[in-house]
Amino acid sequence: TAGGDGKARLWDITHPTSPRMLAELPHDAEAYAVSFSPDGITLATSGYDHLIKLWNVPKVVAAKGVRLAASEADVHRDWSADAPPAAVAPFDSEQAQAYQEAWARHLGVSVEYENSVGMKFRLLPPGEFLIGTLQPEINSLREAAGNNEGRRERLRSEGPQHKVILTQPLYIAVTEVTQAQYQQVMGINPSYCSANGIGQDTVAGLETSNHPVETVSWNDAVDFCTRLSQQEGLKPFYLRSPETTEPLPGTGYRLPTEAEWEFACRAGSTTPFWSGDHENDLGQVGWFGGNSSGRTHAVGGFRANPFGLYDMHGNVWERVQDGWDPASYRAFEDTPAVDPSRPFSDFSHRTLRGGCYATSRDGCRASTRLSDHSAYRH
């Protein structure tokens, strides 16, 4: 607000019935206008002293010993007052790293750690982003799909694009699970692109232990999480039987939700690939049909995204925890989705993300969705 006493005032109206004043911003004469930058970081105030002053809002409130609820994630969360802000997209690599470091300090943990089988994990902060695809792009892709009704339906499932709020930090693997890591836990290597796999000719003469494991079903992935949790003395997230999988309040390893996966993949970006808009941008960060020579490749061969994660586009499809529901996004057309997750026990099919070495450019987008049966080995 602008006041006749020569001061502009900054208010927190998170709770409109009880607003609180955060700071007074002085002019030498009556202040008569205020305006925020689109990102809410800079505030301009004007006064009859013929001055326009620019204020950095976070610095102003920090100087007053006040912490802003800067996003809807801040409002929804249940954190202490001194917790860092949520990572609200868009943000760049430097900001992504700063969010990770701030949350690591707050939680008293490391940004990155390595487990007993050599898997590395990076801390993701709570955050906000837009999940899915804008309708004009969906329409264009559906037109290109022609009479392929299955693909047209999957493309339709990418909309409407809507806001997602993730209120909890989590660790996520830096790379896809490798063949060596899977074999160390499960005692087998089922991969097609391996020395003893059906596709051994595609990797003849290559050492594939550091290639991603594939030909693994959702059920297999859950079994891997369960066995790795037990191996490290952690309570599993899943209770498996031959026919069903039930969720548990675990402390060990689990698959990411679909929303967590896309937040991790985008890492603050708003483009189809975290690296940009075009096929050549994809080719700089992931193995897909245009550069893979029809096989998997060692993980971590390209540069990491702003969160420090590799191969989020291409190489192999990545399994997420959610059950498959092509209409699930429609429930959030007018309201944000807070920590969304679809109960996998309610569906026979599961969601896959990220594309693979045989996928086209469009199939490797951050918002691409695919499904298969929980027992199908892909």
N, C-alpha and C positions, 0 to 999 in steps of 0.2 A: 504494500500500500504506500501511497505518497501523502505526506502531511504538510499542513501549513506551518508547522513549527520548524521547518528546515530539515526534516528527517524522513527518509523512506524506511519502511519497516518490513522485515522478512518474517513470514509466519509459517508455522507448521499446521496445516489443516487436514492432516490425516484423519483426525476425528473432528468433523465440522462442528459438533456441539460444544467442543472444548478446545478451540484453537489456542496455540501458545506462540508467543513472540520469540523468535530466535535471535534476532539482531536488529539494531538501529544503524542506519546507513546515513551519515550526516552530509548535508549541503550547507552552504553559507547563506542560503535564502530558501524560500518555500520550494519543496520538492513537488513536482506536478505530474510526473510520468514515470512508469516502470515497465520494463519489458525483459522477458527471458529469452535466451537462445533456445533453439529447438531441443537440444539435449539437456536443458535445465541446469547446465554447469555455470553459465555466465548470466549475470543480471545487470542490465543497464538502467541507471536512474538519471533523470533530468531535473534540473532546478532552475529557478529564476536567477541564480548566480551565473547563468549562461555556461554551465558545465554539464557534460554527459560523463558520468562515472561508470566504469565497468568493474564489477565485483565477481570474484571467484567464489561461488556459493559454498562449496565444501570447505574452503579455507576460512571463510567468514564464520561459519557455524562451528568449525573445529576450534577457532580462537576463542569462542564463547563457551567451550566445554560442552557443546551440544552435538548429538549425533542425529543426522537426518534419517528418516525412513524414506530412502531415495527410490524405492521401487515397490511394486506390489508383492514381490517376494519378501521384502522386509516386513510388510504388514502381515503376511500369512505365517511367517516363521515363528518359532518359539525359541529364540536365542537370547543370550544376555545382552544388556544394553551396549556393551563395548565390542560386540561382534562386528567384523568388517562388513561393508556393503555387499549385496549380491552382485553377480556379474550380469549386467543387463546388456544384451546385444543391441546394436553392433558394438564390438570392441576389437582392437588390434592385438598383435602378438605381444607387444610390450605391456599392454593392459591385462591381457590374459595371464601373463606370468606374474604380474603384480597381484592379481586376485588370488592366484594359487599360493603365492608366498604369504600374503596377508592371512589367509585362512589356515595355512600350516602353522604360522606363529600363534594364531588364536587358539587352535586346537592342541598345540604342543606336539605336533607330529612333523614328519618330513614331507616335502612335496613329492618325493619319489622314494619307493622302497622296493626291495627284491625279496621274493619268497624262497621257500626251500627247494623249488625245482627251477630256479633261475628266471621266473617270470617277474618282470618289472611292472610297477603300478604307479600311476600319477594321480594326484589329488585334484578332483574337480570341485570348484566352489558351487554353492547354490546360485541360481540364476534365473533369468527370463530370456525367452527367445520366441521367434515365430516358427512354428512347426508346419510342415506341409508345403504346398505349391499354390501359387496364385491361379485363379480360374482361367485367365487368358492363356497361360502356359499349358494348363491341363487341356484346354480345348484344342490347342495346336498339336499337342502330343497325341491326343485321341484321334484327331483327323489323320495324322501320319500312321496310326496303328491300323487304319483301314477296317477290314472285317474281322480282325482278331479280337473277339469279344472278351476273352479272358484278360488280355492286356488293356483293353479299353476300361474294363471294370476296375482293374488295379490302379490305373491312372486316375479314375474318378475318386478312388479312395484317398487320394492325396489331398483332397480339399474337404471343407474350406481351410485355407491357411488360418491359423489362430494362435493366440498367445498361450505359452506354457510357462508355468511357474514351478521351479524345482526348489524346494525349501531346505533340502539336506545336502551337505557335502558327501562325496563318496570317492573311493579309489576305483580306477578303471585300468585295465591292462594296457600297457604301452604298445604292444603288438598283438596280432592274432596269435592264438595258441599254436606253437610249432609242433611238428611231427615228433621231435625228440621229447618235448615236454609232455605231450599226450601219452607217448609210449611209456615214459617214466612213471606216470600215474596209473594208467589203465593196462599196461602190459602188452598192448598191441598198437600197430600203426595201420589203420584201414585205408590210408590215402591212395587215391587213383594215381596221382603224380608222385610215385615213390619207386624205389629200386625193385620192390616186389609187388607193386600195384598193377592193376590192369592197364594203366596208362604208362607203364615203365619206359616205353619207347620214346615218350615225349620228354623224358628227363635222363635219357641214356648218358652215362658218363658224368652225371652231376651228383653231388652230395646234397641230399634233400632234407637232412635233419632239421635245418633251419627254415624250411618251407612251411607254410601254414598247413595244419592238419585239415583234411576234408573227407568227404564221404562219411560224414558224421551226422546223425539225426539230432533233433531237439532232445529226445530222450537220452541219447548218448552224451550230449553236452551237459545235461543236468546230472547224469551219473558222474561225469568228470568233476563237476563242481562239488558234488557230495563226497566223492572219494578224496579229493584234494583237501576239503575241509577236515575230514576225519584224520587224514595223514598229518595235519598240522594242529590237531587237538582242538578244532573249532566245531561249534554246533552247526550242522547242515541246515540249509534253507529249504531243503526238499525231502519229502518222504516218498520214495519210489516203490511201486509194486509192478508186476508185469503189465498190468492194465491201466494203472492210474498214477498220477503224481499229485501230491498234496503239498501246499505251502506250509512252512514252519517258521517260527520267529527265530531264525538262525543268527549266528555271528560270523559265519564263514563266507564262502564264495557263492555267488549267484550270477545269473545272466543279467545284464542291464535291462531296464525297461526300454520300450521303444523311444520314449521321450528322452531318457537319459542318453541313449545312443545318439540321437540326432543332435542334442546339445553338445555332446563330446565331438561329433564329427564336424559340425559347423564351427565350433570354437570361436564364436563371435561374428562369423561371416553371415552374409545374407544372399550369397550367390549360389548357383547350383552345386558348385564344388567349393570347398573351403579355399581353394587356390584361385578361383575365378569363374568366369562364365562359359569358357569355350573348351573345345576338345583338346587343344594344345595345353590348356591349363590343367586338365585332367591328366594328360600324359606326363606331366612333370611330377605328379604326386601318387600315381596309382597304376597298377597293371590291369589293362582292360583289353577288349577284343582288338583294339587298334595298335597295340604295342607288345603284347605278351607272348607272341609266337605259339599260342594255344596251350599254355601250361602255367602252373604256379611258379612263383619266384620267391627267393629268400625274403623273409619279413624285414622291414626297416631299410629297404634299398633306396627309397626316396626320402626327401626331407619330411620332418615331422610337422604337424599342424600347430597352431599357436598354443594348444594345451600340451604339446609334446607327444602326440600320438601318431603312429604310423599306419599306413595302408587302410585308412578309413574309407577310401574309395577303391574298389576293385580287389584283385588277387583272389579272395574267396568271399562268398556270401557270409554274413555274420548273423548269428542267431541271437534273438532277444527274448526276454521272458514272456512277453504278452501273447495271449491268444489272439487269433486273427479275426478281426471284425471290420469288413470294408466300409461300414457306415459309422465307425466310432468317432471320427472327427466332427460329424455333423452335430453332435451334442454340444459342441463348444463354439458354435458360430458366433454367439453373442456374449459369451462369458469365458474367462480364462480357465484353462485346465490346470488344476493344482495337483502336482505329483501324480499324474495320470498313470494308471496301470490296469490292463484288462485281465481279469482272472483266467489263468490258463486252464484251470479245471473246467471252465464253462465251454471250451471250444476244443474241437479235435485238431484244428489246424493252428499253426504258429506263424509268427511274422519273421521275415528275414530282411536284412538291410545291407546296403553298401555296394552290391554288384560283385562281379568276379572277373577272372582273367578272360572269360569268353563273352562277356557282356558288352553291349554297345555303349556309346557315350551316355545316352539317355538312361540306361539301366544302372548307371553308377552315381546318379545324382544323390545329394544328401537326403532328399525327400522321397526317393524311390522306395516303394513297398512291394514285397513279394510274400507269398505264403506257401507252405506245404504241410503235409500231415506230420504230426509229432514223431512218427516212427520212420519217416522217409529219410534215407541217407543221401545227402546232397553234397 
